[in-house]
Amino acid sequence: MTDDLDQLIERYHSALSEFMTGNPQPAVAFFSRRDDITLANPFGPVARGPHQVRLAAERAAMNYRGGRAIGFESFAKYVTHELGYLVEVERYEAKVGGRDDLTPLSLRVTSIFSREADGWKLLHRHADPITTVQPPETVLPK
């Protein structure tokens, strides 16, 4: 049960490396087509449903160029017959926004996978840049 999810996660990590080049399609191929799929990325509000999630992923990928994955640090993983989750820090380098230099970046990520008729699919992804202790004021509106 966990072996097939582990293999999927390895392929998904490779797709995320491609995401850092500005190409979201390999990662999007791992997304569930269920109506309750959600994506919360650092560039906007939570997207729900296959169409909105795909659009949000495409918009997010447009922020990256010439990048690659550096590594994935796993903090927790739990798998049942129907669901699995993964908490990790993803480390990348990419040209971000209008910058021309490769910049290191890290994302704190929670991914939830569901076992569907055609195998494991990503049902929810939440990614944000918080990977160190933050002062309390960071939760206040700007």
N, C-alpha and C positions, 0 to 999 in steps of 0.2 A: 504494500500500500504506500509506504513512504518512498520506496525506491523510484516508482514512476513519477511521483511529485518532485523528488530530488532531481531527476533527469530533466523534467520540465523547467525547473528553476534554473538549472545550468544553461539551458537553451534560452530562457527568458533573459538571463543576465547578458548573454551575447547580443540579444536584440536590443537591450538597453544601451550597449556600447554604440550600436548603430544609431540610436536615438540622439546621441551626442554629436552626430554629424549633421543633424537636422532632418533625418529620415525617421518618421514615427512608424512607418508601416510594419516593419518586423515585430515591434513591440505590440502594436494594435492587433496583430494576428493572434495574440495570446488572450485577448479580452473575451469575456463572456458576451453572448448576444442576448442575455436575459434582460428584461425590462428594469430590474432592480440593480444593475451594475452601476457603480459610482466611482468617480475619480476626483480626488482633492489634490491638486498640484500647487506649487508655490506661485503660479501666475494668475490665479483666479479662484472664483467660488467653486463649490462642489458641483460637478456635473453628474447628471443621472440619466440613465437610458443609453442604449448603444449609439444613437446618433450624436447626442450631446457629448458623450465621453470621447467618441472619435474626434469630434471637432476640437474639444479641449486639448486632447493629446497632440493634434496637429498644430494648434496654436503654440503649445508649450515647446514643441520640437523646433519651431521657427526661431526660438531664442538661442539655439546652439548651432555651432559650426565647427568642423575640423576636430571634433573631440573623440574621446574614447573612455571606456571604463578602466579604472585603475585597480579597483578591488571592491569586495563586498564583505562587510563584517557582520556576521549573524549574531543576534542577541537572544532570539527565542524562535522556536518553531514547534508547532503542535499540529498533528494530523489525526483526523478521524476518517471514517469511511467516506463521508460526504464533504467535509470541509477541512481546510488546512490554512494556517496562518504563519506568516514570517515577519519578524521584526529585525531590521538590519540598518546599518549605515552603508550607503552606496557612495563610493568615491570615484570621481571623474576628473578629467581635465578637458576643457573646451574653450572655444572662443564664445563668449557670452554677450548677447545683445550686440552693440556696435563695436565692442572691443576687438582688436586685432591680435591680441596676445592670448596664448593658451593660459587659462587660469584654473587652478585647482578648485574644486567645489565638492561639497559633501551634502548628502541628503539623508535625513532620518525618515525611514520608510516602514509603513505597515502594509503588507499585502495579504489579501484573503483570497484563497482559491476555492472553487467549488468543483466537485466531480460531476461532469455533465455527460450526456450520451456519447460525445466524441472525445472524452478525456478531461483532464484538469484544465480549468479556465480561470483567468483572473477575474474575480467578482468585485473587488474593491482595492483601491490603491490610494494611500494617503502619503504624500511626500512633502517635507518642509526642510528648511535649511538649519533647523535648531539641532546642533550636535554638541553644544557646550552649555554649561550653566548660564542662564540669562537673568538679568536683574528684573525685579517685579514690574518695573515701568514698561517693559517691552510688551505687556499685554494690554496696555492702555492705547486708546485710539490716537493717531497722530494728527 
